[in-house]
Amino acid sequence: MVPSQRQFVRVLLYACPALMLAFGAARASAQVAGSVGLDSDYRLRGYSLTNGHPALSAQISYDDPSGFYLSASGLGDLGDEGRFLGVIADAGYAKRIGQHVTVDAGVLRSQIRSAYPNGLGYKYTELYIGAYAGPIAGRLYYSPDYRTSGQSTLYGELEAGFEPARKWRLSGHVGLLTYLNSTRYWDSGEKHYDWRISVARQFGRFEVHSALSGGGRRTYYGGRRHDKAALTIGGSASF
């Protein structure tokens, strides 16, 4: 492993425990959780954030009894050069309505640099509202600066999951991104959909998972075109 790889691996592995101690000291009655994961590729909304390379990620989350929550994820590219790509942070408020429905609203910030030279990266802010009813969840996101200033988008998603057997979980996701206004005139009004089907098996605090995901047209990154359909495998440890 080259020095740059070792550096961001240390950052990801040490960041979660440190943040958990800080959150735990702040509010002992709150729920704090963290995980570290290794995947063959890290895909979001039908796109690879790691240029098709294996990915190392770490996540920390904090849920307050009042309904306020925070989460942050760090992402590293384990390709030939290997480097830390950035973070995705989320803050919001959730409120239960009745016995089966929960609504929430919040803000999400993605600060992920491109995994290949001269790439645009994923740097944007989103405001969202959502609702959860049993195994089904839906959210609507609005971004005023999707990947570049002055480019606004709406993204809607639906997700569902269930446990067909003990310690097994199946889940599905569909999403649609619409450009409301774009600095590139050909993107204005464009729509891009994505989907994902995943399966996971729990082994105590460890999980192995696999996902088949895809979307619309082929995409171009890393100097070549890629099909949006991809099969990924990985595992994670929670603490």
Order of alpha helices (4+ residues) and beta strands (2+ residues): alpha-beta-beta-beta-beta-beta-beta-beta-beta-beta-beta-beta-beta-beta-beta-beta-beta
